[in-house]
Amino acid sequence: MADLEFNTITDSLKDQLSTLYSSTTMSLWFNQLSIVSLDEKQAVMLAPTEFKKNILEKRYLTVIKEILGEILGFDIEIKLISAESEESLKPAAPVKEEQDEDISAYKLRFNPNYTFENFVVGKSNELAQATSLAVAKRPAELNNPLFLYGPSGLGKTHLLFAIVNEIRKNFKDFQILYVTGEEFTNELIDSLAQKKPVAFREKYRNLDVLLVDDIQFLANKL
């Protein structure tokens, strides 16, 4: 089968799973699941980590098998593999001798078009804009931590990126990381599963600036 067919079947599977499980469960365990091969007897599905593969096998394999059988119209066996185990079978990539000039680029995703200069200020967000600008001018000195909240469409993410761009302009050596609440949660879970909590702590403690978007995702999870 073509990849397009795999994607269609996977989407149908996730649609039906979403009627049974919460959005949090879907995000943690199912959203990154994909079909990599399929025949009349077996579907091979790829999970991002060995830990998530094990959880899927223990908790959800039966329901995945039932739903996939309904979609395909015949009974099928499920084999789960992980990206980690597949990666371990590949030959090691050559180590690059030269490092990128800006190491923080590896740790940062940002939109350079979002700045304080082009942020539209109104009564609903003028306090947030002024406070964000003050934080960007004097990071870790004022309003630390800074928590932005409010309805969608008021520019919270724009302000996050504006803070990043302003800090990068004035503090070029700063190590900056932007993550979503979901990414932070998944990374924490994986670090615990792989028994690497020290590496997780060191990564975040060595940052100069950490920005977490959609931080409400962490509510009642940690």
C-alpha positions as a Markdown table, in Angstrom:
| # | Residue | x | y | z |
|---|---|---|---|---|
| 1 | Met | 0.0 | 0.0 | 0.0 |
| 2 | Ala | 1.1 | 3.6 | -0.6 |
| 3 | Asp | 1.9 | 6.0 | 2.2 |
| 4 | Leu | -1.2 | 8.0 | 1.4 |
| 5 | Glu | -3.4 | 4.9 | 2.1 |
| 6 | Phe | -1.5 | 4.3 | 5.4 |
| 7 | Asn | -2.1 | 7.9 | 6.4 |
| 8 | Thr | -5.8 | 7.6 | 5.6 |
| 9 | Ile | -6.2 | 4.4 | 7.6 |
| 10 | Thr | -4.2 | 5.9 | 10.5 |
| 11 | Asp | -6.4 | 9.0 | 10.5 |
| 12 | Ser | -9.5 | 6.9 | 10.6 |
| 13 | Leu | -8.1 | 4.9 | 13.5 |
| 14 | Lys | -7.3 | 8.0 | 15.5 |
| 15 | Asp | -10.7 | 9.5 | 14.8 |
| 16 | Gln | -12.4 | 6.5 | 16.3 |
| 17 | Leu | -9.9 | 6.4 | 19.2 |
| 18 | Ser | -10.7 | 10.0 | 19.9 |
| 19 | Thr | -14.3 | 9.1 | 20.6 |
| 20 | Leu | -13.1 | 6.7 | 23.4 |
| 21 | Tyr | -10.3 | 8.7 | 25.0 |
| 22 | Ser | -9.6 | 12.2 | 26.2 |
| 23 | Ser | -7.6 | 14.7 | 24.2 |
| 24 | Thr | -4.8 | 14.4 | 26.7 |
| 25 | Thr | -4.7 | 10.6 | 26.3 |
| 26 | Met | -4.7 | 11.0 | 22.5 |
| 27 | Ser | -1.9 | 13.5 | 22.7 |
| 28 | Leu | 0.3 | 11.5 | 25.0 |
| 29 | Trp | -0.1 | 8.0 | 23.4 |
| 30 | Phe | -1.8 | 8.0 | 20.0 |
| 31 | Asn | -1.1 | 11.2 | 18.0 |
| 32 | Gln | 2.4 | 10.2 | 17.0 |
| 33 | Leu | 1.5 | 6.6 | 16.1 |
| 34 | Ser | 1.7 | 5.6 | 12.5 |
| 35 | Ile | 1.4 | 2.6 | 10.2 |
| 36 | Val | 4.6 | 1.7 | 8.4 |
| 37 | Ser | 3.5 | -1.6 | 6.7 |
| 38 | Leu | 0.3 | -3.5 | 6.2 |
| 39 | Asp | -0.8 | -6.7 | 4.6 |
| 40 | Glu | -3.8 | -9.1 | 4.9 |
| 41 | Lys | -2.4 | -10.6 | 8.1 |
| 42 | Gln | -0.4 | -7.9 | 10.0 |
| 43 | Ala | -0.1 | -4.2 | 10.5 |
| 44 | Val | 3.2 | -2.8 | 11.7 |
| 45 | Met | 2.8 | 0.4 | 13.7 |
| 46 | Leu | 5.5 | 2.8 | 14.7 |
| 47 | Ala | 5.6 | 4.5 | 18.1 |
| 48 | Pro | 8.1 | 7.4 | 18.8 |
| 49 | Thr | 9.8 | 5.8 | 21.8 |
| 50 | Glu | 10.3 | 2.4 | 23.4 |
| 51 | Phe | 8.4 | 3.6 | 26.5 |
| 52 | Lys | 5.3 | 4.6 | 24.5 |
| 53 | Lys | 5.4 | 1.4 | 22.6 |
| 54 | Asn | 5.3 | -0.6 | 25.8 |
| 55 | Ile | 2.4 | 1.4 | 27.2 |
| 56 | Leu | 0.5 | 1.0 | 23.9 |
| 57 | Glu | 1.1 | -2.8 | 24.0 |
| 58 | Lys | 0.0 | -3.1 | 27.7 |
| 59 | Arg | -3.0 | -0.8 | 27.7 |
| 60 | Tyr | -4.3 | -0.2 | 24.2 |
| 61 | Leu | -3.3 | -3.0 | 21.9 |
| 62 | Thr | -6.7 | -4.8 | 22.0 |
| 63 | Val | -8.8 | -1.7 | 21.2 |
| 64 | Ile | -6.4 | -0.7 | 18.4 |
| 65 | Lys | -6.7 | -4.2 | 16.9 |
| 66 | Glu | -10.5 | -4.1 | 17.1 |
| 67 | Ile | -10.9 | -0.7 | 15.6 |
| 68 | Leu | -8.3 | -1.4 | 12.8 |
| 69 | Gly | -10.1 | -4.6 | 12.0 |
| 70 | Glu | -13.4 | -2.7 | 11.6 |
| 71 | Ile | -11.8 | -0.2 | 9.3 |
| 72 | Leu | -10.2 | -2.8 | 7.1 |
| 73 | Gly | -13.1 | -5.2 | 7.2 |
| 74 | Phe | -11.0 | -8.2 | 8.4 |
| 75 | Asp | -9.2 | -9.4 | 11.5 |
| 76 | Ile | -5.6 | -8.3 | 11.7 |
| 77 | Glu | -2.6 | -8.7 | 14.0 |
| 78 | Ile | -0.8 | -5.7 | 15.3 |
| 79 | Lys | 3.0 | -5.4 | 15.7 |
| 80 | Leu | 4.3 | -2.4 | 17.5 |
| 81 | Ile | 7.9 | -1.1 | 17.0 |
| 82 | Ser | 9.6 | 2.0 | 18.2 |
| 83 | Ala | 11.6 | 4.6 | 16.4 |
| 84 | Glu | 14.3 | 4.2 | 19.0 |
| 85 | Ser | 14.7 | 0.5 | 18.3 |
| 86 | Glu | 14.7 | 1.1 | 14.6 |
| 87 | Glu | 17.3 | 3.8 | 14.9 |
| 88 | Ser | 19.6 | 1.6 | 16.9 |
| 89 | Leu | 19.8 | -0.8 | 14.0 |
| 90 | Lys | 21.1 | 2.0 | 11.7 |
| 91 | Pro | 24.8 | 2.7 | 11.3 |
| 92 | Ala | 26.0 | 5.6 | 13.3 |
| 93 | Ala | 26.1 | 8.9 | 11.4 |
| 94 | Pro | 29.5 | 10.5 | 11.1 |
| 95 | Val | 30.3 | 13.1 | 13.7 |
| 96 | Lys | 30.5 | 16.7 | 12.4 |
| 97 | Glu | 33.7 | 18.3 | 13.4 |
| 98 | Glu | 32.4 | 21.8 | 12.9 |
| 99 | Gln | 29.7 | 23.2 | 15.1 |
| 100 | Asp | 27.1 | 25.7 | 14.1 |
| 101 | Glu | 28.2 | 29.2 | 14.8 |
| 102 | Asp | 25.1 | 29.9 | 16.8 |
| 103 | Ile | 24.6 | 26.9 | 19.2 |
| 104 | Ser | 21.4 | 28.4 | 20.5 |
| 105 | Ala | 19.9 | 27.9 | 17.0 |
| 106 | Tyr | 19.6 | 24.2 | 17.8 |
| 107 | Lys | 17.6 | 25.0 | 20.9 |
| 108 | Leu | 15.3 | 27.6 | 19.5 |
| 109 | Arg | 12.3 | 27.7 | 17.2 |
| 110 | Phe | 11.0 | 31.2 | 16.6 |
| 111 | Asn | 9.4 | 33.5 | 14.1 |
| 112 | Pro | 11.6 | 36.5 | 13.4 |
| 113 | Asn | 8.6 | 38.4 | 12.0 |
| 114 | Tyr | 7.0 | 38.7 | 15.5 |
| 115 | Thr | 8.5 | 41.7 | 17.1 |
| 116 | Phe | 7.5 | 44.4 | 19.6 |
| 117 | Glu | 7.6 | 46.9 | 16.7 |
| 118 | Asn | 4.8 | 45.3 | 14.8 |
| 119 | Phe | 2.7 | 44.2 | 17.8 |
| 120 | Val | -0.7 | 45.8 | 17.7 |
| 121 | Val | -1.3 | 47.3 | 21.2 |
| 122 | Gly | -4.8 | 47.8 | 22.5 |
| 123 | Lys | -6.5 | 48.2 | 25.9 |
| 124 | Ser | -6.8 | 44.4 | 26.2 |
| 125 | Asn | -3.1 | 43.7 | 25.9 |
| 126 | Glu | -1.2 | 46.9 | 26.7 |
| 127 | Leu | -0.1 | 45.7 | 30.1 |
| 128 | Ala | 1.0 | 42.4 | 28.7 |
| 129 | Gln | 3.0 | 44.2 | 26.0 |
| 130 | Ala | 4.7 | 46.6 | 28.4 |
| 131 | Thr | 5.6 | 43.9 | 30.9 |
| 132 | Ser | 6.9 | 41.6 | 28.1 |
| 133 | Leu | 9.1 | 44.4 | 26.7 |
| 134 | Ala | 10.5 | 45.1 | 30.2 |
| 135 | Val | 11.3 | 41.4 | 30.6 |
| 136 | Ala | 13.0 | 41.3 | 27.2 |
| 137 | Lys | 15.2 | 44.3 | 28.1 |
| 138 | Arg | 16.2 | 42.9 | 31.5 |
| 139 | Pro | 15.7 | 39.1 | 31.4 |
| 140 | Ala | 15.6 | 37.3 | 34.7 |
| 141 | Glu | 15.6 | 40.6 | 36.6 |
| 142 | Leu | 12.0 | 41.8 | 36.2 |
| 143 | Asn | 8.8 | 39.8 | 36.5 |
| 144 | Asn | 10.5 | 36.4 | 36.7 |
| 145 | Pro | 8.7 | 34.3 | 35.9 |
| 146 | Leu | 6.3 | 36.0 | 33.5 |
| 147 | Phe | 2.9 | 34.4 | 32.9 |
| 148 | Leu | 0.8 | 35.6 | 30.1 |
| 149 | Tyr | -2.9 | 34.5 | 30.0 |
| 150 | Gly | -6.0 | 35.5 | 28.2 |
| 151 | Pro | -8.4 | 34.5 | 25.4 |
| 152 | Ser | -7.2 | 33.4 | 22.0 |
| 153 | Gly | -6.3 | 36.2 | 19.5 |
| 154 | Leu | -4.8 | 38.7 | 21.9 |
| 155 | Gly | -1.2 | 38.1 | 20.8 |
| 156 | Lys | 0.2 | 35.9 | 23.6 |
| 157 | Thr | 2.4 | 33.8 | 21.2 |
| 158 | His | 3.4 | 37.0 | 19.3 |
| 159 | Leu | 4.7 | 38.4 | 22.6 |
| 160 | Leu | 6.6 | 35.2 | 23.4 |
| 161 | Phe | 8.4 | 35.4 | 20.1 |
| 162 | Ala | 8.9 | 39.2 | 20.4 |
| 163 | Ile | 10.6 | 38.5 | 23.8 |
| 164 | Val | 12.9 | 36.0 | 22.1 |
| 165 | Asn | 13.8 | 38.3 | 19.2 |
| 166 | Glu | 14.5 | 41.2 | 21.5 |
| 167 | Ile | 16.7 | 39.1 | 23.8 |
| 168 | Arg | 18.6 | 37.6 | 20.9 |
| 169 | Lys | 19.3 | 41.1 | 19.6 |
| 170 | Asn | 20.7 | 42.4 | 22.9 |
| 171 | Phe | 22.1 | 39.2 | 24.6 |
| 172 | Lys | 23.6 | 37.2 | 21.8 |
| 173 | Asp | 25.2 | 34.6 | 24.1 |
| 174 | Phe | 22.0 | 33.6 | 25.9 |
| 175 | Gln | 20.8 | 30.1 | 25.6 |
| 176 | Ile | 17.1 | 30.2 | 24.8 |
| 177 | Leu | 14.5 | 27.5 | 24.4 |
| 178 | Tyr | 10.9 | 27.7 | 23.2 |
| 179 | Val | 8.7 | 24.6 | 23.7 |
| 180 | Thr | 5.0 | 23.9 | 24.0 |
| 181 | Gly | 3.4 | 22.5 | 27.1 |
| 182 | Glu | 2.8 | 19.3 | 25.3 |
| 183 | Glu | 6.4 | 18.9 | 24.1 |
| 184 | Phe | 7.7 | 19.6 | 27.7 |
| 185 | Thr | 5.3 | 16.9 | 29.1 |
| 186 | Asn | 6.3 | 14.3 | 26.5 |
| 187 | Glu | 10.0 | 15.0 | 27.0 |
| 188 | Leu | 9.6 | 14.7 | 30.8 |
| 189 | Ile | 7.8 | 11.4 | 30.4 |
| 190 | Asp | 10.4 | 10.0 | 28.1 |
| 191 | Ser | 13.2 | 11.1 | 30.4 |
| 192 | Leu | 11.7 | 9.2 | 33.3 |
| 193 | Ala | 11.0 | 6.1 | 31.1 |
| 194 | Gln | 14.6 | 6.1 | 29.9 |
| 195 | Lys | 15.9 | 6.8 | 33.4 |
| 196 | Lys | 17.6 | 10.0 | 32.3 |
| 197 | Pro | 16.1 | 12.6 | 34.7 |
| 198 | Val | 19.5 | 14.2 | 35.3 |
| 199 | Ala | 19.9 | 15.0 | 31.6 |
| 200 | Phe | 16.5 | 16.5 | 31.5 |
| 201 | Arg | 17.1 | 18.7 | 34.5 |
| 202 | Glu | 20.5 | 19.8 | 33.2 |
| 203 | Lys | 19.1 | 20.7 | 29.8 |
| 204 | Tyr | 16.5 | 23.1 | 31.4 |
| 205 | Arg | 18.7 | 24.4 | 34.2 |
| 206 | Asn | 21.4 | 25.4 | 31.9 |
| 207 | Leu | 19.1 | 27.7 | 29.9 |
| 208 | Asp | 19.1 | 31.5 | 30.3 |
| 209 | Val | 15.6 | 31.9 | 29.0 |
| 210 | Leu | 12.8 | 29.3 | 28.8 |
| 211 | Leu | 9.5 | 30.0 | 27.1 |
| 212 | Val | 6.6 | 27.6 | 27.3 |
| 213 | Asp | 3.6 | 28.1 | 25.0 |
| 214 | Asp | 0.2 | 26.7 | 25.9 |
| 215 | Ile | 1.4 | 26.0 | 29.4 |
| 216 | Gln | -2.1 | 25.1 | 30.5 |
| 217 | Phe | -1.4 | 21.7 | 29.0 |
| 218 | Leu | 0.6 | 20.9 | 32.1 |
| 219 | Ala | -2.4 | 21.4 | 34.4 |
| 220 | Asn | -3.2 | 18.2 | 36.5 |
| 221 | Lys | -0.4 | 16.3 | 34.7 |
| 222 | Leu | 2.7 | 16.9 | 36.7 |
